[in-house]
Amino acid sequence: MSGARVSAINAGAQIGAGLGDRLSTHLLRRQYLLPMLLLIPPLLWFGVIYLGSLFTLLAQSFFRLDDFSGTIVYEIGLQNFIALLEPANLDVIRRSIVMATLVTIASVSIGFPLAYMMARYTRGTTKAILYVAVMLPLWSSYLVRLYAWKLLLAKEGAIAWLVTQLHLSWLLEAILSAPVVGGNSLSFSPLGTFIVFVYMWLPFVILPIQASIERIPPSLIEASADLGAHPRRTFWTVILPLAMPGIAAGSIFSFSLTLGDYIIPQVIGNSTLFIGQVVYRQQGIAGNLPFAAAFSIAPIIIIAIYLWLAKRKGAFDAL
């Protein structure tokens, strides 16, 4: 290698090193620049992709579908939102809210005791086994778990067989004959839809609650006991308020996922419609994208109201 080429390489390395040193010194003197540079990619993603898609969705909801030609008419109007107030559409929204609320209550009721035990009374191998047990359903495909439940809940499925062996067929028939929750079988009933919803979202409820309980300082619980508080009172006045952020996070997961899901009601349950199914049919089958966009805004508004109520109740004060 010639001396001139070596000199050029050394000069380039010195220039590069000098630029790196100057950049490091500049970032060190202005420490706010590095966090800003790191935040640019996620902010661009959030601003352009997420918020941009939401604003596009909102804009689409003001247009309408021409009934004769089947094309979208780009004229601003409120006809889609007025259509949401029709009794059939209001019934879909009401049914979806009731199902999401019941699933959330059941998931928190089942998940909190397990999360509490995992956080307070398990260590080492036992805790690892419980973690695996909670996470294990998430290792398989969503559709595999869904169709497995369809087989379990079928009229000739494992649950019906077990009920027959226990001589409780009369109880199952009484439940299926109920006007609100019943149907031809568990796999074609609102009760079956409810069971599958709870099973699907339960891990998303248990893990945030367990994490929030683990963050509670043991000294607070010990101080409550030293002051003479009964364990029941310690739970209600110390543990539960401090675990509320985890409960709120888990309930948001279960409520929002139930509210927008369209696959579970399509596979499990009868012909009753939920918000996700209406959006899917209007967009995919009817081709009415503006009305589907307007219907998609309904769960967004419902979730916003839910978050506002949770904040009013102090669910996020301990974050």
Summary of the structure (lengths in Angstrom):
residues: 319
radius of gyration: 27.4
end to end distance: 62.7
largest distance: 97.0
contacts: 911
relative contact order: 0.11
helix: 77%
strand: 1%
